[in-house]
Amino acid sequence: MLILFTIAAYFALLLLLSRFTSRQSDNDTFFRGRRQSPWYMVAFGMIGASISGVTFVSVPGMVMQTQMTYLQTCIGFIFGYIAVAFILLPLFYRNNLTTIYSYLNQRLGRQSYRSGAAFFLLSKMTGAAIRFYLVCMILHRFMLAHYGIPFPLTVLTMVLLIWLYTRRSGIRTLVWTDTLQTACMFAALILIIISVVRQLGMTPAEAISAIRADEGSRIFVFDDWMSRQNFFKQFFSGIFIVIVMTGLDQDMMQKNLTCRNLREAQKDMCTYGTLFFPANLLFLSLGILLTILATHKGIAIPTAGDELLPMFAATGLLGQSVVVLFTLGIVAASFSSADSALTAMTTSCCVDIFRRPDDEHLRRKVHIAIAAVFIAIIIAVDNLNSTSIIDAIYTLCSYTYGPLLGLFAYAICCGKDTNANRNEGIAPYIICLLSPLVCHAISLITLHATGYHFGYELLMLNGLLTFLGLAAFRR
């Protein structure tokens, strides 16, 4: 009952913020927040939106299989955010864009534009659904199932709550609610770490020493070129993951485009991009502390890394207060990413697909339809079984975001503004569909022939294939 009260109280706060920020509910407010958002609030809120509930649950357990090598990717993230801030943001602000895919229309043509928007919707719908599925599954399995609540009802209720506080002012509301959700998430994370350290009977200094001495604290892998955890694979993959999953993603860029001007947007992006590394360091440190605690108490460590933190937190092994903190943390993190995903997909459908950015009636109907499809996909992947959901998401994005990387690279390097609204035929659609298939075939052939296992670098290969396909078609 305490868990349900926590969720209800948290949702009441979100509704209160939504009411405060939704005095204006036109499309400019919903899509762009009237470009009045303070950059520091956007930056703080974007940390929570980027982390999501998957990070809260999955990253601590990554130390069981890959140690702290995920931080190599996070180092690449920093350079990726810098690239987005000083290469992509100036293009988007200079053209005063509502959706970033309009840039493809200006540089390449209508079909490339619609291909980019369609791949965004596909990528975001599947990726966001998988992220939110994990949170719904955790809440249902460890908490709500005890009350006889079926899983579809859990999903329906969670998505309905998000729809209620985003339906009027969209992105304007999210800038404020994301700030609250990020604060709640980090407060929960820090308090859980403190609780684990107390359970171990350690001082903070002793806990840091124990983390450094643990074999799971290894960060860098330079000696094994065949490993997916090799530094250079992880580092360069991290750069391109940020470029496509932030810089070429309407969901992540929409909040950045609500800042008053380009300079503030760049400060916002560089700030939260830098903070992403210490945030993930905290999550991974928590994972090591939990494995040490399990050894001290003689508790069997789960085989799936995604179940490490839930096993301790949601089952009461760390006390009832941690149960509440865990619930608050994953709800805050998951709402912060899912609400912006629904808003961004609504924006892209209205502006890019239907080409009716001023139709408020259409926007309301699309918002409801996106929420309904979101619910259906989450329920459909209920049987998904992966040792690491976050790894599955990055692998999926390598295939679905790759064409976006190729499209934007070609538009920036080889496109011309005189091509706006040019009819290109079906070639861009075919190229964007074939590139992931060819990329997957190359991955399988390479693995069979050499034993080399492609990791997140599939994203770069996929983008290169799309770029080369567009270049060949243009000639």
C-alpha positions in Angstrom: 0.0 0.0 0.0 2.9 2.3 0.7 4.2 1.8 -2.8 0.8 2.8 -4.3 0.7 5.8 -2.1 4.2 6.9 -3.3 3.2 6.6 -7.0 -0.1 8.5 -6.3 1.7 11.3 -4.5 4.4 11.6 -7.2 1.8 11.7 -9.9 -0.2 14.4 -8.0 3.0 16.5 -8.1 3.3 16.0 -11.8 -0.3 17.1 -12.3 0.2 20.1 -10.2 3.2 21.1 -12.3 1.3 20.4 -15.5 -1.5 22.7 -14.3 0.9 25.5 -13.5 2.6 25.3 -17.0 -0.4 24.6 -19.2 -2.1 28.0 -19.2 -1.2 28.2 -22.9 -2.0 25.1 -24.9 -1.5 26.0 -28.6 0.7 24.1 -30.9 3.7 26.4 -30.6 3.6 25.9 -26.8 3.2 22.1 -27.3 5.9 21.7 -29.9 8.6 24.4 -29.0 7.6 25.8 -25.6 7.6 29.2 -27.3 11.4 29.1 -27.1 11.4 30.5 -23.5 13.0 27.6 -21.5 15.9 28.5 -19.2 18.9 26.5 -20.4 19.9 25.3 -16.9 16.5 23.7 -16.3 16.6 22.0 -19.7 20.2 20.7 -18.9 19.2 19.3 -15.5 16.0 17.7 -16.8 17.8 16.2 -19.8 20.0 14.2 -17.5 17.0 12.3 -16.3 15.5 12.1 -19.8 18.7 10.6 -21.2 19.2 8.1 -18.3 15.6 6.6 -18.3 14.3 3.8 -16.1 16.4 1.3 -18.0 19.6 2.8 -16.8 18.3 2.8 -13.2 17.6 -0.9 -13.4 20.1 -2.2 -16.0 23.4 -0.3 -15.5 24.1 -1.5 -11.9 23.8 -5.1 -13.1 26.2 -4.5 -16.1 29.2 -4.9 -13.7 28.3 -8.7 -13.5 29.1 -9.3 -17.2 31.2 -6.4 -18.5 32.6 -4.8 -15.3 32.8 -1.0 -15.5 33.7 -1.0 -19.2 30.4 0.8 -20.1 32.2 4.0 -18.9 34.4 3.8 -22.0 31.2 4.4 -24.0 30.2 7.2 -21.6 33.6 8.9 -22.3 32.6 8.8 -26.0 29.3 10.3 -25.1 31.0 13.5 -23.9 32.7 14.1 -27.3 29.4 13.2 -29.0 27.5 15.9 -27.1 30.2 18.4 -28.0 29.8 17.5 -31.7 26.0 17.8 -31.5 26.3 21.2 -29.7 28.7 22.8 -32.3 27.8 21.0 -35.5 24.1 20.1 -35.5 22.5 22.7 -33.1 23.7 25.7 -35.2 22.1 24.1 -38.3 18.8 23.6 -36.5 18.7 27.1 -34.9 19.8 28.8 -38.1 16.8 27.3 -40.0 14.4 27.9 -37.1 13.1 24.3 -37.2 10.2 22.8 -35.3 11.3 19.2 -36.1 14.9 18.5 -37.1 13.9 16.3 -40.0 12.7 19.4 -41.9 16.4 20.0 -42.6 16.4 16.9 -44.8 13.6 18.5 -46.9 15.6 21.6 -47.4 18.8 19.8 -48.4 17.7 16.6 -50.1 14.0 16.5 -50.9 10.6 15.2 -49.8 11.3 11.5 -49.9 14.5 11.8 -47.9 12.7 14.0 -45.4 9.8 11.5 -45.0 12.3 8.6 -44.8 14.1 10.3 -41.9 10.9 11.1 -40.1 9.6 7.5 -40.6 12.8 5.9 -39.3 12.7 8.2 -36.3 9.1 7.2 -35.5 10.1 3.5 -35.9 13.2 3.8 -33.8 11.6 5.9 -31.0 8.5 3.9 -30.8 10.3 0.6 -30.4 13.2 1.9 -28.2 10.9 3.9 -25.9 8.5 1.0 -25.6 11.3 -1.4 -24.6 12.6 1.1 -22.0 9.2 1.6 -20.6 8.4 -2.1 -20.7 11.2 -2.8 -18.3 9.9 -0.4 -15.7 6.3 -1.7 -16.1 7.6 -5.2 -15.7 9.6 -4.4 -12.6 6.7 -2.6 -10.9 4.3 -5.3 -11.8 6.4 -8.3 -10.9 7.8 -7.1 -7.6 5.0 -4.9 -6.4 1.6 -4.6 -8.2 1.1 -8.3 -9.0 0.6 -8.9 -5.2 -2.6 -6.9 -5.5 -3.9 -9.0 -8.3 -3.4 -6.2 -10.9 -2.9 -7.7 -14.4 0.1 -6.6 -16.5 -1.9 -4.9 -19.3 -3.7 -2.8 -16.7 -0.3 -1.7 -15.2 0.8 -0.6 -18.7 -2.5 1.1 -19.5 -2.5 3.1 -16.2 1.2 4.2 -16.5 0.8 5.5 -20.1 -2.5 7.1 -19.2 -0.9 9.0 -16.4 1.8 10.3 -18.8 -0.8 11.3 -21.4 -2.8 13.3 -18.8 0.0 15.6 -17.8 1.4 16.1 -21.3 -1.8 16.5 -23.3 -2.1 20.3 -23.1 1.3 22.0 -23.2 3.6 19.2 -24.2 7.2 20.2 -24.3 6.6 23.3 -22.1 5.3 21.1 -19.3 8.1 18.5 -19.8 10.9 21.1 -19.2 9.5 21.5 -15.6 8.4 17.9 -14.9 11.8 16.6 -16.1 13.5 18.8 -13.5 11.4 17.3 -10.7 11.9 13.8 -12.1 15.7 14.1 -12.4 15.9 15.4 -8.8 13.8 12.5 -7.5 15.8 10.0 -9.4 19.2 11.2 -8.1 17.9 11.6 -4.6 16.7 8.0 -4.7 20.0 6.7 -6.2 22.2 8.5 -3.6 20.0 7.4 -0.7 20.0 3.8 -1.9 23.8 3.9 -2.1 24.0 5.3 1.5 21.7 2.5 2.7 23.9 -0.2 1.0 27.1 1.3 2.6 25.4 1.2 6.0 24.4 -2.4 5.5 28.0 -3.2 4.8 29.1 -1.4 7.9 31.5 0.8 5.9 32.5 4.4 6.0 32.3 6.3 2.6 36.1 6.1 2.3 36.0 2.3 2.9 33.2 1.9 0.4 35.2 3.7 -2.3 38.3 1.6 -1.5 36.2 -1.6 -1.7 34.8 -0.5 -5.1 38.3 0.2 -6.5 39.6 -3.1 -5.2 36.8 -5.2 -6.7 37.5 -7.0 -10.0 34.3 -5.5 -11.4 35.9 -2.0 -11.3 37.9 -2.5 -14.5 37.1 0.3 -16.9 39.5 0.1 -19.8 40.1 -2.8 -22.2 43.0 -2.1 -24.6 44.4 -5.7 -25.0 41.6 -7.6 -26.7 40.7 -6.3 -30.2 38.1 -9.0 -30.7 36.2 -8.1 -27.5 33.0 -5.9 -27.8 34.4 -4.1 -24.7 37.6 -2.9 -26.5 38.2 0.8 -25.7 38.2 2.1 -29.2 35.0 0.2 -30.2 33.2 1.5 -27.1 34.6 5.1 -27.3 33.8 5.7 -31.0 30.5 3.9 -30.7 29.7 6.3 -27.8 30.3 9.3 -29.9 28.0 8.1 -32.7 25.4 6.8 -30.3 25.0 10.3 -29.0 25.0 11.9 -32.5 22.1 9.7 -33.6 20.2 9.1 -30.4 20.4 12.7 -29.3 21.5 14.9 -32.2 19.3 13.2 -34.8 16.5 12.3 -32.5 13.5 14.7 -32.3 12.8 13.5 -28.8 16.1 14.5 -27.4 16.5 17.7 -29.5 13.0 19.0 -29.0 13.8 20.2 -25.4 17.1 21.7 -26.6 15.3 23.7 -29.3 13.1 25.3 -26.6 16.1 27.4 -25.3 16.0 31.1 -26.0 18.9 31.1 -28.4 21.7 28.9 -29.8 24.3 29.9 -27.2 22.1 28.8 -24.3 21.2 25.6 -26.1 24.9 24.8 -26.5 25.6 25.5 -22.8 22.7 23.3 -21.9 24.0 20.4 -24.0 27.6 20.6 -23.0 26.6 20.7 -19.3 24.4 17.7 -19.2 26.7 15.8 -21.6 29.6 16.2 -19.2 27.4 15.1 -16.2 26.4 11.9 -17.9 29.8 10.2 -17.0 29.6 10.7 -13.2 25.9 9.8 -13.2 26.7 6.4 -14.7 29.7 6.0 -12.5 27.3 6.2 -9.5 25.0 3.5 -11.0 27.9 1.1 -11.7 29.4 1.7 -8.2 26.1 0.8 -6.7 26.2 -2.5 -8.7 29.6 -3.4 -7.3 28.4 -2.6 -3.7 25.4 -4.8 -4.2 27.5 -7.8 -5.4 29.7 -7.3 -2.3 26.7 -7.1 0.0 25.3 -10.3 -1.6 28.6 -12.1 -0.9 28.6 -10.9 2.8 25.0 -12.0 3.3 25.3 -15.3 1.4 22.6 -14.3 -1.1 22.7 -15.9 -4.6 23.3 -13.2 -7.2 20.8 -13.4 -10.1 22.0 -14.6 -13.5 20.3 -11.6 -15.2 22.0 -8.3 -14.5 18.7 -6.4 -14.8 17.5 -8.2 -11.7 20.3 -7.3 -9.4 19.0 -4.0 -8.0 15.3 -5.0 -8.1 16.2 -8.2 -6.1 17.6 -6.1 -3.3 15.4 -3.0 -3.5 11.9 -4.3 -4.4 12.0 -7.4 -2.2 12.7 -5.5 1.0 16.2 -6.9 1.6 17.5 -3.3 2.3 14.4 -2.2 4.3 11.1 -0.7 3.5 12.5 2.8 2.9 14.6 1.5 0.0 11.5 -0.1 -1.5 9.9 3.3 -1.6 13.1 5.0 -2.9 13.5 2.3 -5.6 9.9 2.8 -6.7 10.3 6.6 -6.8 13.6 6.3 -8.7 12.4 4.1 -11.6 9.1 5.8 -11.9 10.8 9.2 -12.1 13.4 8.0 -14.6 10.9 6.1 -16.8 8.3 8.9 -16.8 11.1 11.4 -17.8 12.0 9.5 -20.9 8.5 8.1 -21.9 6.7 11.5 -21.7 9.2 13.2 -24.0 9.0 10.3 -26.4 5.2 10.5 -26.7 5.5 14.3 -27.2 8.2 14.1 -29.8 6.4 11.4 -31.8 3.2 13.5 -31.7 5.2 16.5 -33.0 6.9 14.6 -35.8 3.6 13.0 -36.9 1.8 16.4 -37.1 4.7 18.4 -38.7 6.5 15.8 -40.8 4.0 13.2 -41.8 0.7 15.1 -41.9 2.3 18.5 -42.6 -0.3 20.3 -40.5 1.7 22.0 -37.7 -1.1 24.5 -36.8 -4.0 22.0 -36.5 -4.6 21.7 -32.7 -7.5 19.2 -33.2 -5.2 16.9 -35.2 -2.5 17.2 -32.6 -4.9 16.0 -29.8 -6.0 13.0 -31.8 -2.5 12.1 -32.8 -1.3 12.3 -29.2 -4.0 9.8 -28.2 -3.2 7.5 -31.1 0.5 7.5 -30.3 -0.3 6.6 -26.7 -2.5 3.7 -27.8 0.2 2.3 -30.1 2.7 2.7 -27.3 0.6 0.6 -25.0 0.1 -2.1 -27.7 3.8 -2.5 -28.4 4.7 -2.7 -24.7 2.2 -5.5 -24.2 3.4 -7.2 -27.3 7.0 -7.4 -26.1 6.0 -8.8 -22.7 7.7 -12.1 -23.6 11.0 -10.3 -24.4 13.9 -12.1 -22.6 17.3 -10.4 -22.6 20.2 -10.5 -20.2 20.6 -6.7 -20.6 17.8 -4.6 -21.9 20.1 -1.6 -22.3 22.4 -3.6 -24.5 19.4 -4.7 -26.6 18.3 -1.1 -27.0 21.8 0.0 -28.3 21.9 -2.9 -30.7 18.5 -2.1 -32.0 19.4 1.5 -32.5 22.4 0.4 -34.5 20.0 -0.8 -37.2 17.1 1.7 -36.9 19.2 4.9 -36.3 21.9 4.1 -38.9 19.8 5.4 -41.9 19.3 8.6 -40.0 23.0 9.0 -39.5 23.6 8.4 -43.2 20.8 10.8 -44.3 22.0 13.7 -42.2 25.7 13.1 -43.0 24.8 13.2 -46.7 22.6 16.3 -46.3 25.3 18.2 -44.4 28.2 17.2 -46.7 26.6 16.9 -50.1 23.1 18.3 -50.0 22.1 21.7 -51.5 19.4 24.1 -50.3 18.0 24.4 -53.8 16.8 20.8 -53.6 13.9 21.7 -51.1 10.7 19.9 -51.9 12.3 18.0 -54.8 10.6 14.7 -55.6 13.2 12.0 -55.5 11.0 9.0 -56.1 11.2 5.9 -54.0 15.0 5.5 -54.0 15.6 7.0 -50.5 13.0 4.6 -49.0 14.7 1.6 -50.6 18.2 2.7 -49.6 17.1 3.3 -45.9 15.4 -0.1 -45.8 18.3 -2.0 -47.5 21.1 -0.5 -45.4 20.2 -2.3 -42.1 19.6 -5.6 -44.0 23.0 -5.4 -45.7 24.6 -4.3 -42.4 23.2 -7.4 -40.7 24.4 -9.7 -43.5 27.9 -8.2 -43.2 27.8 -8.8 -39.4 26.9 -12.4 -39.8 29.4 -13.1 -42.6 32.2 -11.5 -40.6 31.4 -13.4 -37.5 31.3 -16.7 -39.4 34.5 -16.0 -41.4 36.7 -14.3 -38.8 35.1 -14.7 -35.4 34.9 -10.9 -35.1 31.7 -9.9 -33.3 30.3 -6.5 -34.2 29.1 -4.4 -31.3 27.7 -0.9 -31.3 30.0 -0.1 -34.2 27.2 -1.5 -36.4 25.7 2.0 -36.2 28.7 3.5 -38.0 28.7 0.8 -40.7 24.9 1.2 -41.2 25.3 5.0 -41.6 28.2 4.5 -44.0 26.1 2.1 -46.2 23.2 4.6 -46.3 25.6 7.5 -47.2 27.2 5.4 -50.0 23.8 4.4 -51.3 22.6 8.0 -51.4 25.8 9.1 -53.2 25.4 6.3 -55.8 21.8 7.2 -56.4 22.5 11.0 -56.8 25.2 10.3 -59.4 
